[in-house]
Amino acid sequence: MTEHFYKCTDKVLSELGNMHASGGEFTKNIDASAGEGTAVFVKEAIQAYCG
């Protein structure tokens, strides 16, 4: 993201993780393409990475 769109700080990445698992379209699309629970897994992985 930083290279093509905007600077992706840990805070920005963390918020994106929250959006992925918020239950909206992000969650539905991610889970539909990668399997049920993937969005929550990604959120948790981002939280672990960002601390």
C-alpha positions in Angstrom: 0.0 0.0 0.0 2.8 2.4 0.9 4.4 2.0 -2.5 1.2 2.5 -4.6 -1.4 4.3 -2.5 -0.5 5.9 0.9 1.8 5.5 3.8 0.6 2.4 5.7 1.6 3.0 9.3 0.9 0.4 12.0 -2.1 2.5 13.1 -3.5 2.5 9.5 -2.9 -1.3 9.2 -4.6 -1.9 12.5 -7.6 0.0 11.4 -7.8 -1.9 8.2 -7.7 -5.1 10.2 -10.6 -3.9 12.2 -12.5 -3.1 9.0 -11.8 -6.6 7.7 -13.6 -8.2 10.6 -16.3 -5.6 11.3 -19.0 -7.7 9.8 -19.7 -5.6 6.7 -18.8 -6.1 3.1 -15.1 -6.6 3.8 -15.8 -9.5 6.0 -18.3 -11.1 3.6 -16.0 -10.7 0.6 -12.9 -12.0 2.4 -14.6 -15.0 4.0 -16.4 -15.8 0.7 -13.1 -15.9 -1.2 -10.8 -17.4 1.4 -13.1 -19.3 3.8 -15.3 -18.6 6.8 -13.3 -17.0 9.6 -10.5 -15.6 7.4 -11.4 -12.0 8.0 -11.2 -12.4 11.8 -7.9 -14.4 11.4 -6.4 -11.5 9.4 -7.5 -9.0 12.0 -5.9 -11.0 14.7 -2.7 -11.5 12.7 -2.5 -7.8 12.1 -3.0 -7.0 15.8 -0.2 -9.5 16.7 2.1 -7.8 14.1 1.3 -4.2 15.2 1.4 -5.0 18.9 
